[in-house]
């Protein structure tokens, strides 16, 4: 079954993973790079954010990983939950469970994010931002193409 991936900031909880039990050893920046490397194998990522655990909790980190595609997020969750990934102890990976009644405004992606999304799903690089030629088809003129 095909999935529609809009050119908009992903807002659905089915596209967001919560990753916790990340070890306290590496820095947040090192964890960000490691998480990006692991999860980008499953699909194009919108964002990876790493946070320290609360002061009352065990030391370490948790992360929020957001995909453009819900299908990619589900595959990543199934493959990575309870796996050590890049550390000695296993991490927990779950789909977000944010309440679905919350409505979010749909925000458009910036041009570089649109270009990255198109390149990823259409399989090539080198999009142009300008129109070189535009042809119009006029059905009343016996199928003649006209340069506009």
PyMOL commands that place a pseudoatom at each C-alpha (Angstrom):
pseudoatom trace, name=CA, resn=UNK, resi=1, chain=A, elem=C, hetatm=0, pos=[0.000, 0.000, 0.000]
pseudoatom trace, name=CA, resn=UNK, resi=2, chain=A, elem=C, hetatm=0, pos=[1.347, 3.422, -0.972]
pseudoatom trace, name=CA, resn=UNK, resi=3, chain=A, elem=C, hetatm=0, pos=[1.795, 6.181, 1.560]
pseudoatom trace, name=CA, resn=UNK, resi=4, chain=A, elem=C, hetatm=0, pos=[1.280, 9.854, 0.799]
pseudoatom trace, name=CA, resn=UNK, resi=5, chain=A, elem=C, hetatm=0, pos=[4.222, 11.899, 2.074]
pseudoatom trace, name=CA, resn=UNK, resi=6, chain=A, elem=C, hetatm=0, pos=[3.252, 15.595, 1.982]
pseudoatom trace, name=CA, resn=UNK, resi=7, chain=A, elem=C, hetatm=0, pos=[5.727, 18.439, 1.556]
pseudoatom trace, name=CA, resn=UNK, resi=8, chain=A, elem=C, hetatm=0, pos=[4.928, 19.640, 5.078]
pseudoatom trace, name=CA, resn=UNK, resi=9, chain=A, elem=C, hetatm=0, pos=[6.446, 19.386, 8.536]
pseudoatom trace, name=CA, resn=UNK, resi=10, chain=A, elem=C, hetatm=0, pos=[5.502, 15.905, 9.829]
pseudoatom trace, name=CA, resn=UNK, resi=11, chain=A, elem=C, hetatm=0, pos=[3.081, 16.213, 12.742]
pseudoatom trace, name=CA, resn=UNK, resi=12, chain=A, elem=C, hetatm=0, pos=[1.591, 12.757, 13.222]
pseudoatom trace, name=CA, resn=UNK, resi=13, chain=A, elem=C, hetatm=0, pos=[2.539, 10.718, 16.251]
pseudoatom trace, name=CA, resn=UNK, resi=14, chain=A, elem=C, hetatm=0, pos=[2.837, 7.722, 13.908]
pseudoatom trace, name=CA, resn=UNK, resi=15, chain=A, elem=C, hetatm=0, pos=[5.962, 9.364, 12.422]
pseudoatom trace, name=CA, resn=UNK, resi=16, chain=A, elem=C, hetatm=0, pos=[7.675, 10.081, 15.744]
pseudoatom trace, name=CA, resn=UNK, resi=17, chain=A, elem=C, hetatm=0, pos=[9.805, 7.674, 17.788]
pseudoatom trace, name=CA, resn=UNK, resi=18, chain=A, elem=C, hetatm=0, pos=[10.749, 8.041, 21.432]
pseudoatom trace, name=CA, resn=UNK, resi=19, chain=A, elem=C, hetatm=0, pos=[14.154, 6.461, 22.167]
pseudoatom trace, name=CA, resn=UNK, resi=20, chain=A, elem=C, hetatm=0, pos=[15.265, 6.082, 25.778]
pseudoatom trace, name=CA, resn=UNK, resi=21, chain=A, elem=C, hetatm=0, pos=[17.783, 4.336, 28.011]
pseudoatom trace, name=CA, resn=UNK, resi=22, chain=A, elem=C, hetatm=0, pos=[20.597, 5.979, 26.082]
pseudoatom trace, name=CA, resn=UNK, resi=23, chain=A, elem=C, hetatm=0, pos=[23.835, 5.712, 28.043]
pseudoatom trace, name=CA, resn=UNK, resi=24, chain=A, elem=C, hetatm=0, pos=[25.234, 8.747, 29.887]
pseudoatom trace, name=CA, resn=UNK, resi=25, chain=A, elem=C, hetatm=0, pos=[28.784, 8.179, 28.566]
pseudoatom trace, name=CA, resn=UNK, resi=26, chain=A, elem=C, hetatm=0, pos=[28.794, 9.960, 25.195]
pseudoatom trace, name=CA, resn=UNK, resi=27, chain=A, elem=C, hetatm=0, pos=[27.905, 13.611, 24.705]
pseudoatom trace, name=CA, resn=UNK, resi=28, chain=A, elem=C, hetatm=0, pos=[24.527, 14.673, 23.356]
pseudoatom trace, name=CA, resn=UNK, resi=29, chain=A, elem=C, hetatm=0, pos=[26.215, 15.611, 20.058]
pseudoatom trace, name=CA, resn=UNK, resi=30, chain=A, elem=C, hetatm=0, pos=[27.817, 12.150, 19.718]
pseudoatom trace, name=CA, resn=UNK, resi=31, chain=A, elem=C, hetatm=0, pos=[24.474, 10.502, 20.494]
pseudoatom trace, name=CA, resn=UNK, resi=32, chain=A, elem=C, hetatm=0, pos=[22.784, 12.702, 17.886]
pseudoatom trace, name=CA, resn=UNK, resi=33, chain=A, elem=C, hetatm=0, pos=[25.256, 11.550, 15.204]
pseudoatom trace, name=CA, resn=UNK, resi=34, chain=A, elem=C, hetatm=0, pos=[24.880, 7.894, 16.211]
pseudoatom trace, name=CA, resn=UNK, resi=35, chain=A, elem=C, hetatm=0, pos=[21.077, 8.063, 16.260]
pseudoatom trace, name=CA, resn=UNK, resi=36, chain=A, elem=C, hetatm=0, pos=[21.008, 9.832, 12.893]
pseudoatom trace, name=CA, resn=UNK, resi=37, chain=A, elem=C, hetatm=0, pos=[23.262, 7.154, 11.387]
pseudoatom trace, name=CA, resn=UNK, resi=38, chain=A, elem=C, hetatm=0, pos=[21.155, 4.269, 12.722]
pseudoatom trace, name=CA, resn=UNK, resi=39, chain=A, elem=C, hetatm=0, pos=[17.688, 5.625, 11.982]
pseudoatom trace, name=CA, resn=UNK, resi=40, chain=A, elem=C, hetatm=0, pos=[18.451, 7.169, 8.590]
pseudoatom trace, name=CA, resn=UNK, resi=41, chain=A, elem=C, hetatm=0, pos=[18.924, 3.594, 7.328]
pseudoatom trace, name=CA, resn=UNK, resi=42, chain=A, elem=C, hetatm=0, pos=[15.126, 3.195, 7.560]
pseudoatom trace, name=CA, resn=UNK, resi=43, chain=A, elem=C, hetatm=0, pos=[14.096, 6.357, 5.731]
pseudoatom trace, name=CA, resn=UNK, resi=44, chain=A, elem=C, hetatm=0, pos=[14.471, 10.093, 5.436]
pseudoatom trace, name=CA, resn=UNK, resi=45, chain=A, elem=C, hetatm=0, pos=[14.545, 11.841, 8.815]
pseudoatom trace, name=CA, resn=UNK, resi=46, chain=A, elem=C, hetatm=0, pos=[12.971, 15.194, 9.530]
pseudoatom trace, name=CA, resn=UNK, resi=47, chain=A, elem=C, hetatm=0, pos=[14.725, 15.643, 12.882]
pseudoatom trace, name=CA, resn=UNK, resi=48, chain=A, elem=C, hetatm=0, pos=[16.675, 13.975, 15.673]
pseudoatom trace, name=CA, resn=UNK, resi=49, chain=A, elem=C, hetatm=0, pos=[16.650, 15.685, 19.066]
pseudoatom trace, name=CA, resn=UNK, resi=50, chain=A, elem=C, hetatm=0, pos=[18.578, 14.474, 22.127]
pseudoatom trace, name=CA, resn=UNK, resi=51, chain=A, elem=C, hetatm=0, pos=[17.721, 15.536, 25.690]
pseudoatom trace, name=CA, resn=UNK, resi=52, chain=A, elem=C, hetatm=0, pos=[19.249, 14.760, 29.103]
pseudoatom trace, name=CA, resn=UNK, resi=53, chain=A, elem=C, hetatm=0, pos=[17.060, 12.728, 31.453]
pseudoatom trace, name=CA, resn=UNK, resi=54, chain=A, elem=C, hetatm=0, pos=[15.305, 14.633, 34.218]
pseudoatom trace, name=CA, resn=UNK, resi=55, chain=A, elem=C, hetatm=0, pos=[17.341, 15.272, 37.379]
pseudoatom trace, name=CA, resn=UNK, resi=56, chain=A, elem=C, hetatm=0, pos=[15.166, 12.857, 39.380]
pseudoatom trace, name=CA, resn=UNK, resi=57, chain=A, elem=C, hetatm=0, pos=[15.724, 10.038, 36.848]
pseudoatom trace, name=CA, resn=UNK, resi=58, chain=A, elem=C, hetatm=0, pos=[18.738, 7.871, 36.174]
pseudoatom trace, name=CA, resn=UNK, resi=59, chain=A, elem=C, hetatm=0, pos=[21.542, 9.749, 34.383]
pseudoatom trace, name=CA, resn=UNK, resi=60, chain=A, elem=C, hetatm=0, pos=[21.572, 9.412, 30.624]
pseudoatom trace, name=CA, resn=UNK, resi=61, chain=A, elem=C, hetatm=0, pos=[19.622, 10.682, 27.654]
pseudoatom trace, name=CA, resn=UNK, resi=62, chain=A, elem=C, hetatm=0, pos=[16.472, 10.192, 25.636]
pseudoatom trace, name=CA, resn=UNK, resi=63, chain=A, elem=C, hetatm=0, pos=[15.746, 11.222, 22.052]
pseudoatom trace, name=CA, resn=UNK, resi=64, chain=A, elem=C, hetatm=0, pos=[12.895, 12.085, 19.753]
pseudoatom trace, name=CA, resn=UNK, resi=65, chain=A, elem=C, hetatm=0, pos=[13.342, 10.925, 16.155]
pseudoatom trace, name=CA, resn=UNK, resi=66, chain=A, elem=C, hetatm=0, pos=[10.902, 12.204, 13.560]
pseudoatom trace, name=CA, resn=UNK, resi=67, chain=A, elem=C, hetatm=0, pos=[10.447, 10.617, 10.114]
pseudoatom trace, name=CA, resn=UNK, resi=68, chain=A, elem=C, hetatm=0, pos=[8.619, 11.955, 7.069]
pseudoatom trace, name=CA, resn=UNK, resi=69, chain=A, elem=C, hetatm=0, pos=[6.995, 8.530, 6.585]
pseudoatom trace, name=CA, resn=UNK, resi=70, chain=A, elem=C, hetatm=0, pos=[4.908, 6.589, 9.122]
pseudoatom trace, name=CA, resn=UNK, resi=71, chain=A, elem=C, hetatm=0, pos=[5.892, 3.335, 7.413]
pseudoatom trace, name=CA, resn=UNK, resi=72, chain=A, elem=C, hetatm=0, pos=[9.606, 4.093, 7.885]
pseudoatom trace, name=CA, resn=UNK, resi=73, chain=A, elem=C, hetatm=0, pos=[9.013, 4.966, 11.551]
pseudoatom trace, name=CA, resn=UNK, resi=74, chain=A, elem=C, hetatm=0, pos=[7.211, 1.658, 12.178]
pseudoatom trace, name=CA, resn=UNK, resi=75, chain=A, elem=C, hetatm=0, pos=[9.996, -0.339, 10.488]
pseudoatom trace, name=CA, resn=UNK, resi=76, chain=A, elem=C, hetatm=0, pos=[12.644, 1.459, 12.542]
pseudoatom trace, name=CA, resn=UNK, resi=77, chain=A, elem=C, hetatm=0, pos=[10.725, 0.890, 15.775]
pseudoatom trace, name=CA, resn=UNK, resi=78, chain=A, elem=C, hetatm=0, pos=[10.345, -2.842, 15.143]
pseudoatom trace, name=CA, resn=UNK, resi=79, chain=A, elem=C, hetatm=0, pos=[13.977, -3.301, 14.140]
pseudoatom trace, name=CA, resn=UNK, resi=80, chain=A, elem=C, hetatm=0, pos=[15.592, -1.190, 16.867]
pseudoatom trace, name=CA, resn=UNK, resi=81, chain=A, elem=C, hetatm=0, pos=[13.511, -1.756, 20.015]
pseudoatom trace, name=CA, resn=UNK, resi=82, chain=A, elem=C, hetatm=0, pos=[15.458, -3.704, 22.672]
pseudoatom trace, name=CA, resn=UNK, resi=83, chain=A, elem=C, hetatm=0, pos=[18.643, -3.657, 20.528]
pseudoatom trace, name=CA, resn=UNK, resi=84, chain=A, elem=C, hetatm=0, pos=[21.990, -2.228, 21.708]
pseudoatom trace, name=CA, resn=UNK, resi=85, chain=A, elem=C, hetatm=0, pos=[22.438, -0.304, 18.407]
pseudoatom trace, name=CA, resn=UNK, resi=86, chain=A, elem=C, hetatm=0, pos=[25.639, 1.673, 19.156]
pseudoatom trace, name=CA, resn=UNK, resi=87, chain=A, elem=C, hetatm=0, pos=[26.001, 1.085, 22.923]
pseudoatom trace, name=CA, resn=UNK, resi=88, chain=A, elem=C, hetatm=0, pos=[26.469, -1.964, 25.144]
pseudoatom trace, name=CA, resn=UNK, resi=89, chain=A, elem=C, hetatm=0, pos=[22.980, -1.978, 26.673]
pseudoatom trace, name=CA, resn=UNK, resi=90, chain=A, elem=C, hetatm=0, pos=[19.725, -2.178, 24.693]
pseudoatom trace, name=CA, resn=UNK, resi=91, chain=A, elem=C, hetatm=0, pos=[17.648, 0.921, 24.054]
pseudoatom trace, name=CA, resn=UNK, resi=92, chain=A, elem=C, hetatm=0, pos=[13.879, 1.194, 24.077]
pseudoatom trace, name=CA, resn=UNK, resi=93, chain=A, elem=C, hetatm=0, pos=[12.185, 2.538, 20.953]
pseudoatom trace, name=CA, resn=UNK, resi=94, chain=A, elem=C, hetatm=0, pos=[8.443, 3.226, 20.821]
pseudoatom trace, name=CA, resn=UNK, resi=95, chain=A, elem=C, hetatm=0, pos=[6.112, 5.143, 18.547]
pseudoatom trace, name=CA, resn=UNK, resi=96, chain=A, elem=C, hetatm=0, pos=[4.851, 8.351, 20.085]
pseudoatom trace, name=CA, resn=UNK, resi=97, chain=A, elem=C, hetatm=0, pos=[1.542, 8.117, 21.924]
pseudoatom trace, name=CA, resn=UNK, resi=98, chain=A, elem=C, hetatm=0, pos=[0.653, 11.794, 21.941]
pseudoatom trace, name=CA, resn=UNK, resi=99, chain=A, elem=C, hetatm=0, pos=[-3.106, 12.274, 22.167]
pseudoatom trace, name=CA, resn=UNK, resi=100, chain=A, elem=C, hetatm=0, pos=[-4.622, 12.288, 18.669]
pseudoatom trace, name=CA, resn=UNK, resi=101, chain=A, elem=C, hetatm=0, pos=[-7.286, 14.885, 19.514]
pseudoatom trace, name=CA, resn=UNK, resi=102, chain=A, elem=C, hetatm=0, pos=[-4.645, 17.627, 19.457]
pseudoatom trace, name=CA, resn=UNK, resi=103, chain=A, elem=C, hetatm=0, pos=[-4.848, 19.444, 16.115]
pseudoatom trace, name=CA, resn=UNK, resi=104, chain=A, elem=C, hetatm=0, pos=[-1.697, 20.923, 14.636]
pseudoatom trace, name=CA, resn=UNK, resi=105, chain=A, elem=C, hetatm=0, pos=[-1.378, 23.595, 12.018]
pseudoatom trace, name=CA, resn=UNK, resi=106, chain=A, elem=C, hetatm=0, pos=[0.228, 22.217, 8.869]
pseudoatom trace, name=CA, resn=UNK, resi=107, chain=A, elem=C, hetatm=0, pos=[3.490, 24.045, 8.236]
pseudoatom trace, name=CA, resn=UNK, resi=108, chain=A, elem=C, hetatm=0, pos=[5.260, 24.001, 4.874]
pseudoatom trace, name=CA, resn=UNK, resi=109, chain=A, elem=C, hetatm=0, pos=[8.834, 22.788, 4.586]
pseudoatom trace, name=CA, resn=UNK, resi=110, chain=A, elem=C, hetatm=0, pos=[11.561, 25.225, 3.643]
pseudoatom trace, name=CA, resn=UNK, resi=111, chain=A, elem=C, hetatm=0, pos=[13.021, 24.929, 0.123]
pseudoatom trace, name=CA, resn=UNK, resi=112, chain=A, elem=C, hetatm=0, pos=[16.071, 22.861, 1.121]
pseudoatom trace, name=CA, resn=UNK, resi=113, chain=A, elem=C, hetatm=0, pos=[13.863, 20.361, 3.007]
pseudoatom trace, name=CA, resn=UNK, resi=114, chain=A, elem=C, hetatm=0, pos=[11.537, 20.117, -0.020]
pseudoatom trace, name=CA, resn=UNK, resi=115, chain=A, elem=C, hetatm=0, pos=[14.535, 19.492, -2.245]
pseudoatom trace, name=CA, resn=UNK, resi=116, chain=A, elem=C, hetatm=0, pos=[15.898, 16.789, 0.110]
pseudoatom trace, name=CA, resn=UNK, resi=117, chain=A, elem=C, hetatm=0, pos=[12.476, 15.104, 0.282]
pseudoatom trace, name=CA, resn=UNK, resi=118, chain=A, elem=C, hetatm=0, pos=[12.082, 15.120, -3.509]
pseudoatom trace, name=CA, resn=UNK, resi=119, chain=A, elem=C, hetatm=0, pos=[15.620, 13.839, -4.035]
pseudoatom trace, name=CA, resn=UNK, resi=120, chain=A, elem=C, hetatm=0, pos=[15.099, 11.016, -1.543]
pseudoatom trace, name=CA, resn=UNK, resi=121, chain=A, elem=C, hetatm=0, pos=[11.795, 9.728, -2.907]
pseudoatom trace, name=CA, resn=UNK, resi=122, chain=A, elem=C, hetatm=0, pos=[12.383, 10.433, -6.606]
pseudoatom trace, name=CA, resn=UNK, resi=123, chain=A, elem=C, hetatm=0, pos=[15.885, 8.955, -6.448]
pseudoatom trace, name=CA, resn=UNK, resi=124, chain=A, elem=C, hetatm=0, pos=[18.085, 11.645, -7.928]
pseudoatom trace, name=CA, resn=UNK, resi=125, chain=A, elem=C, hetatm=0, pos=[19.797, 14.906, -7.112]
pseudoatom trace, name=CA, resn=UNK, resi=126, chain=A, elem=C, hetatm=0, pos=[20.081, 18.137, -9.041]
pseudoatom trace, name=CA, resn=UNK, resi=127, chain=A, elem=C, hetatm=0, pos=[16.693, 19.860, -8.912]
pseudoatom trace, name=CA, resn=UNK, resi=128, chain=A, elem=C, hetatm=0, pos=[16.566, 23.325, -10.385]
pseudoatom trace, name=CA, resn=UNK, resi=129, chain=A, elem=C, hetatm=0, pos=[14.648, 26.182, -8.816]
pseudoatom trace, name=CA, resn=UNK, resi=130, chain=A, elem=C, hetatm=0, pos=[13.983, 27.965, -12.103]
pseudoatom trace, name=CA, resn=UNK, resi=131, chain=A, elem=C, hetatm=0, pos=[11.786, 27.101, -15.042]
pseudoatom trace, name=CA, resn=UNK, resi=132, chain=A, elem=C, hetatm=0, pos=[13.801, 26.743, -18.234]
pseudoatom trace, name=CA, resn=UNK, resi=133, chain=A, elem=C, hetatm=0, pos=[10.933, 26.156, -20.710]
pseudoatom trace, name=CA, resn=UNK, resi=134, chain=A, elem=C, hetatm=0, pos=[7.246, 25.676, -20.298]
pseudoatom trace, name=CA, resn=UNK, resi=135, chain=A, elem=C, hetatm=0, pos=[5.117, 24.014, -22.931]
pseudoatom trace, name=CA, resn=UNK, resi=136, chain=A, elem=C, hetatm=0, pos=[1.349, 24.197, -23.076]
pseudoatom trace, name=CA, resn=UNK, resi=137, chain=A, elem=C, hetatm=0, pos=[-0.911, 21.685, -24.768]
pseudoatom trace, name=CA, resn=UNK, resi=138, chain=A, elem=C, hetatm=0, pos=[-3.994, 23.164, -26.398]
pseudoatom trace, name=CA, resn=UNK, resi=139, chain=A, elem=C, hetatm=0, pos=[-6.597, 20.476, -27.208]
pseudoatom trace, name=CA, resn=UNK, resi=140, chain=A, elem=C, hetatm=0, pos=[-8.407, 22.848, -29.596]
pseudoatom trace, name=CA, resn=UNK, resi=141, chain=A, elem=C, hetatm=0, pos=[-5.313, 23.326, -31.763]
pseudoatom trace, name=CA, resn=UNK, resi=142, chain=A, elem=C, hetatm=0, pos=[-5.007, 19.691, -32.922]
pseudoatom trace, name=CA, resn=UNK, resi=143, chain=A, elem=C, hetatm=0, pos=[-2.497, 18.764, -30.231]
pseudoatom trace, name=CA, resn=UNK, resi=144, chain=A, elem=C, hetatm=0, pos=[0.125, 21.380, -31.104]
pseudoatom trace, name=CA, resn=UNK, resi=145, chain=A, elem=C, hetatm=0, pos=[2.526, 22.254, -28.316]
pseudoatom trace, name=CA, resn=UNK, resi=146, chain=A, elem=C, hetatm=0, pos=[3.136, 25.929, -27.848]
pseudoatom trace, name=CA, resn=UNK, resi=147, chain=A, elem=C, hetatm=0, pos=[6.153, 27.504, -26.131]
pseudoatom trace, name=CA, resn=UNK, resi=148, chain=A, elem=C, hetatm=0, pos=[4.950, 30.010, -23.547]
for i in range(1, 148): cmd.bond("trace and resi %d" % i, "trace and resi %d" % (i + 1))
show_as sticks, trace
zoom trace
